[in-house]
Amino acid sequence: MEKEGEWYIGYCPEIPGANGQGRTIEECKKNLAEAVSLILEDRREDALRGVPADAQRATITIS
């Protein structure tokens, strides 16, 4: 995260386009996490288009 004036700007280099900003570090982190979540959900939806209905699916949690 970087401080620019009164704002904190956060980036996620592993996910191009994922960034967040806030007047506090916590607000910046929250907004960045939301951006990452939205981008990953969008990519997931794109990836599932055209997948056969009978394909096996599993959820894997990464912590």
Backbone torsions as a table, in degrees:
resi	resn	phi	psi	omega
1	MET	NA	148.5	178.4
2	GLU	-125.8	151.0	174.4
3	LYS	-103.0	124.7	177.3
4	GLU	-124.5	104.4	-176.1
5	GLY	65.3	-123.4	179.6
6	GLU	-95.1	6.4	-175.6
7	TRP	-114.4	147.4	169.0
8	TYR	-102.4	134.8	179.7
9	ILE	-118.6	127.4	-179.8
10	GLY	-120.4	145.8	-179.2
11	TYR	-130.9	154.4	173.2
12	CYS	-120.8	96.9	-174.6
13	PRO	-59.5	-26.6	-179.3
14	GLU	-75.0	-16.4	-179.0
15	ILE	-127.6	93.3	-179.3
16	PRO	-53.6	135.0	179.3
17	GLY	91.8	-10.6	-179.9
18	ALA	-86.4	113.2	176.7
19	ASN	-149.6	160.4	179.1
20	GLY	-148.2	160.9	177.8
21	GLN	-143.4	160.0	178.0
22	GLY	-172.1	161.6	179.1
23	ARG	-77.9	-17.1	175.0
24	THR	-124.9	163.1	177.7
25	ILE	-62.3	-42.1	-179.3
26	GLU	-62.7	-42.2	178.5
27	GLU	-64.3	-40.0	178.0
28	CYS	-62.5	-46.4	178.8
29	LYS	-60.7	-43.6	179.9
30	LYS	-61.2	-46.1	-179.1
31	ASN	-68.1	-36.0	176.9
32	LEU	-66.5	-43.6	178.4
33	ALA	-60.9	-40.1	178.2
34	GLU	-64.7	-41.7	178.5
35	ALA	-62.8	-44.3	178.3
36	VAL	-60.4	-46.0	-179.5
37	SER	-60.3	-45.2	-179.8
38	LEU	-64.1	-42.2	179.7
39	ILE	-65.2	-44.7	-179.5
40	LEU	-65.4	-38.9	177.6
41	GLU	-64.3	-41.8	178.4
42	ASP	-63.0	-43.1	178.2
43	ARG	-64.8	-37.7	178.4
44	ARG	-62.7	-46.8	179.4
45	GLU	-60.7	-42.6	177.4
46	ASP	-60.8	-42.3	-177.1
47	ALA	-67.8	-31.4	-176.6
48	LEU	-82.2	-14.3	177.7
49	ARG	-63.8	128.8	178.3
50	GLY	87.3	-1.6	177.4
51	VAL	-75.7	130.9	-179.6
52	PRO	-57.0	145.2	-178.1
53	ALA	-61.0	-28.5	-177.8
54	ASP	-92.3	8.8	178.0
55	ALA	-67.0	143.3	177.7
56	GLN	-79.8	135.4	-179.8
57	ARG	-124.9	147.1	177.0
58	ALA	-143.4	149.3	177.0
59	THR	-101.9	130.2	178.0
60	ILE	-118.6	127.9	-179.8
61	THR	-102.1	129.5	177.7
62	ILE	-112.3	128.3	-179.3
63	SER	-118.7	NA	NA
